[in-house]
């Protein structure tokens, strides 16, 4: 029964996507919403039923398996479409369907005027289905279906408003940059498949753990890391995420905050024995996480577009998850993934509600003083910001970030210091946003109201962003370890906690950050113009990675391509043709029709022949 | 089985009837109806062949043999294995979009057009069946000449040049193959004293390594031109661009596959040792084709040229798979051929429809077509995504298996092939972005009525193609099982002597 529910949870949104696409845009808005949100709601319901069943009577092997069919079966390799529910995919399933349902509900309100709403919900439900395939698959190749599937849905949704060339370009950039990672990941899969003859996760991990770690395993780990880095927008393949904000805001909330971008974290967690057996790879993961979290936080400090602030913040928070993975704090990474899904989806949806009411403006300097005009949205955004900053005790973000900081301390105090600096910057940038948007003089008069269908998801997520962290607390506060206990069969026992002063440091730094933000941007004396020095410009442009790649790769490649548009190989055949034609012309001239000349040639030929005949 | 030659004769006869039916007034659509009837009958016949085949007795499924020129050891011999069957089905399936969608509204002399179209199909079917080298060469030429006339008569603005280029390249390759066939026959006669063109007999010929290499290169040249392999691909962009839509679909969808089929049947299986010595070169050519084709595809402004270069890139995978030396790669190459036939065939239909509606192939003069042509654009988007190798569609299965087989013998080449997947995303999405997305192109709509979108006929045929690609991508096992070619050495004796 339970194993049957597993494919049904995927089939629901997949079927909805099929219906919505086949309607070819003729589906009216209301049925589109009902089918779109309803199917994911149904999935969420089934997910909850499945989760309760799983927790009450855990399967003896620790996981539920549902093998659907054999995908490819050839000499030396076989792949199956197979699903599996273990504690890790259980957590991911609840996040994807639960948060996904809330966001789709919100989208019913956000998108209800759009003429293409059926296409929107078609892509969104297809995305949810692909994401579920990604988290359920027990075969890496079937995981790859979901992996690329979410990528193509992301492409379709970033470029949803396709009449604007900028959106289309952003969508293409997002897909291509992640495809670079995907190609690396595919190479990693090829390597693993060559070693094991299958890509079944259990078999692959078994070959890793039974053999001593060798160069091949290390290369495979790094190639897979390439895929994870691109999908999760980490340095150096992070450049697509800020541009991806061109999509509708529910898309940013679902795909580019809560679910798809965390797929890289999920992948590494899923294959953690492989990574754990290769210390270099672990160090690389941790360093990538640390560098991304600091660079992105720096960029977020100076952005002026509210969605771009949140985009850089997403990169930065996923950097925390990578840091946790790199330090072996697997539970912490998943914990932060969950709380981040709550509060970042909340922030995006609150930002969307603001954007709708200030005439689609996104520049925070054109907002200001909105706290009175929209108290509900303000409360929601504040809850999300507090959770993002990690306000002690009250918020979910505090507990998960604290766990990551503990893990980093155990691995290397320098990592811990860097992460703490990032936490400080996080509190500054998000409260800069809060103070500028909601306090001070009003620059744009808001209109309309935020409808109930958009408000309900905001309330639900606000509650989760504040209380969702109570499932896992440090012993010093309360010995609650629901998540670690759930995940420990997979990841092993969590690390012991560090000294108490770590907790104090982790609590005080966000408060200090908020204080600094208040001093700089408080309503009365604070500045109300974006900073304009060289460093700020550099940070605002995302540290100019785009320019670098443009100069180094994109432009040489396209310029050379343009030069060779007519294909140099073709010139070879043209040259052959020209030679033939020229030769023909030369010999053709001999056929002049003048008998005298012909006679002359005949005479000359005869003389030559005679000479040759006489010579010996 | 008498049905094997019938598979060739039926389209040829249908073509002749179509030609004759083009007489008198009110006859404009009559050849088209004849052609439709022919391919429906052809489908039924192929279905019968599939059912009546000799399943379970070795890899060869059906045989036919009749004497032709006994003095020279030439027979009309046809044998079918799983590979032939897959390719025959691909041919038959793709002839539907060819005839239904693109051949209906051909302007002048529809009778001759349909005769040539069906004659090409007959030639292709013959190529996939013939196991007498002389007969094979006959069919090889049979599919070339009608296609040449099709391009010359019904092509676009620069058709003469394209048709001549197509003819010279293919004919040049074919000539080398003919020399190699004769060389092989003579060597076989020296060794055994028997003159024969029989594939199975010739496969047993004892050959010196050098001779084998030279002969193999002769065959390779013909198939490499057809596949095409960089740098012998230069005929392809011109030909595909200038051919009428039905011709482009036939060329990209099936004709190129005869190159891949020939590589498997007559290069790797006839000269296994020489082929394995040639593997490093072939792999390098395959990887070069993948990357070079994709790179040039990216630089094109002409949408049909873009798709044509993308074919060069996709068929590089076929070369990799064929020469990977493992059954896995061979199966992957066949799946790739089928998937490429479906997806690129459909893309050429879309490009042709765009040209009919906008009277241009230049993507600089397109843009924002989604508003006016939502159905056409969404179908185009689907096939572009299929062509970039999204998992779940047929192309991915082929590319993955080929890369996996290649990785075993040369990881760097496989990595280069994987890099080609990045480029395929770039050109596919660039094409979609430039043609369908963006603001509507200026100067359009004001003076023209908005172009008509795809109707039910197009959506039904292309919808079926989409479904086939999805099935191939999610459940490729039937094709995978069939696609391993039967070796000539595993030839059982004929079940019954033919009269």
Interface residues (C-beta under 8 A of the other chain):
Chain A: X24 X25 X69 X70 X71 X72 X73 X74 X75 X76 X77 X81 X141 X144 X145 X147 X148 X149 X152 X155 X159 X162 X163 X164 X165 X168 X169 X171 X172 X175 X176 X179 X180 X182 X183 X184 X186 X187 X190 X191 X193 X194 X557 X558 X561 X562 X564 X565 X567 X569 X570 X572 X573
Chain B: X165 X169 X230 X231 X233 X234 X235 X237 X295 X296 X298 X299 X300 X301 X326 X327 X328 X331 X332 X368 X370 X371 X374 X375 X378 X385 X390 X391 X392 X397 X400 X401 X403 X404 X407 X408 X411 X414 X415 X418 X419 X421 X422 X425 X426 X429 X430 X433 X436 X437 X438 X439 X440 X474 X475 X476 X477 X480
